[in-house]
Amino acid sequence: MKIRVATRGSKLSLAQTQLALNEIRKRHPEVEFELVIVKTRGDIHQDKPFTMIGGKGLFEKEVNLAVLEGRADIAVHSLKDVPSEVSPGLVLAMTPPRASPFDVLVTRGSPKTIWDLPAGAVVGSSSARRVAMLKRVRSDLVFKPLRGNVDTRLRKLQQGMYDAIILAEAGLQRLGLDIEYWRIPPDVLPPAPGQGILGVYTLYSRGDILPLLEDATDEEAMTMARAERAFLAYAGGGCHTPLGAYAWIEKGILYIHAAVASPDGSKRVDVTVEGDPERPAQLGIDAALELRAKAASAGITL
Ligand SMILES: NCc1[nH]cc(CCC(=O)O)c1CC(=O)O
C-alpha cells in the first residue's frame, strides 16, 4: 500500500512529517509513502503579516486541499496551526506522542529569563498571545513583528534586529537545534492550544487508511488534542485573541489550564479545570465556558 502525504516543504514541516510517518512505519512497515509538497501562500510571503495574505488557517487550508482534491491521501499539520474549524470532510485521525507544549525565550549570549531583559529590550514575535501575555509581566518591553521559518527567526536575532525572540520549544527539539534558552512557565505564557502536537488528517470516508492511523496514534496526545481543540472551538475569539490553553494527564485525571488576556496585557484571567480523560471534549468545553464567563466579568472581549 502506498500513502500520498501532503505537507509543507519547510525544514520543520518535513521533520514533523517524518516523525509522524515513523510512527505509522513502526506499526505498519509494509506501507510506502510519497510526499506531496504544498507551497502555501504563507510560505511564499514570509515577510508579510498573516492578515495581508489570507489570515486564519492559511497553512491548513492549502495543504488539506490536496487531500480534498484527491492529490494526497493524508495531510500532516502542527495542530496549533489548524483553526478550530478544519476543512469539511476531514478528520483528525492520528497524533504521534506530544513534544513540549511550552514556549521559550531565546536571547543572544547566555540564556535570560523575561525578568533579566534590560528595560526597553526589543522582543520579536507576531503572536497576539505571546505579546499580550509577556506585556503583562514586562510592560516596558518593545514587541516587534517576526515571521519566517525558525532558521530565519534565529538569524534575525543573531543579526541584532531583536534582543530576544519567542519560539515553540517543540520546533527547536524537532529540528535538533542545540541552542540554550529559557523555558517560559505557563503561568507567564500559556501555550497555544495544540502546541507541540502533530495532527494527521484524512477524509472521513477513508476506511482503508483510518485503521492504520488509529494503530499509530498516541492516546495521551490524542486526549490532550481533543481537550485543547474543543476548548478552542468553544472559547471563540479569532487568531488575534491572546488565548492559551494546555491539557495534561496526571494520576489518571485530565487537567486543562486556559487563560485569556486583553491585547495590551493590562488584564488576564485564568482557569484550571479537571475531568475524565475518557471525555476530553467535555473538559475543553467546560474550561471554555468558565473562561468566557470570567473574561466577561473582567471586561476582556473574547
Ligand atoms: N507558528 C509556526 C509554528 N507552528 C508550529 C510551530 C512549532 C511546533 C509545534 O507547535 O508543534 C511553529 C514555530 C513556532 O511557533 O516557534
The ligand as a Tripos MOL2 file, in Angstrom:
@<TRIPOS>MOLECULE
LIG
   16    16     1     0     0
SMALL
NO_CHARGES

@<TRIPOS>ATOM
      1 N1          3.6950   29.3630   14.1360 N.3       1 LIG1
      2 C1          4.5260   28.4240   13.3900 C.3       1 LIG1
      3 C2          4.6910   27.1480   14.1530 C.ar      1 LIG1
      4 N2          3.7500   26.2080   14.1250 N.ar      1 LIG1
      5 C3          4.1500   25.1800   14.9320 C.ar      1 LIG1
      6 C4          5.3920   25.5090   15.4680 C.ar      1 LIG1
      7 C5          6.1600   24.6920   16.4060 C.3       1 LIG1
      8 C6          5.7890   23.2470   16.5210 C.3       1 LIG1
      9 C7          4.5050   22.9580   17.2580 C.2       1 LIG1
     10 O1          3.9320   23.7910   17.9730 O.co2     1 LIG1
     11 O2          4.0310   21.8030   17.1260 O.co2     1 LIG1
     12 C8          5.7650   26.7590   14.9550 C.ar      1 LIG1
     13 C9          7.0070   27.5050   15.2300 C.3       1 LIG1
     14 C10         6.9550   28.3910   16.4500 C.2       1 LIG1
     15 O3          5.8740   28.8420   16.8720 O.co2     1 LIG1
     16 O4          8.0300   28.6820   17.0050 O.co2     1 LIG1
@<TRIPOS>BOND
     1     1     2 1
     2     2     3 1
     3     3     4 ar
     4     3    12 ar
     5     4     5 ar
     6     5     6 ar
     7     6     7 1
     8     6    12 ar
     9     7     8 1
    10     8     9 1
    11     9    10 2
    12     9    11 1
    13    12    13 1
    14    13    14 1
    15    14    15 2
    16    14    16 1
@<TRIPOS>SUBSTRUCTURE
     1 LIG1         1 GROUP 0 **** ****
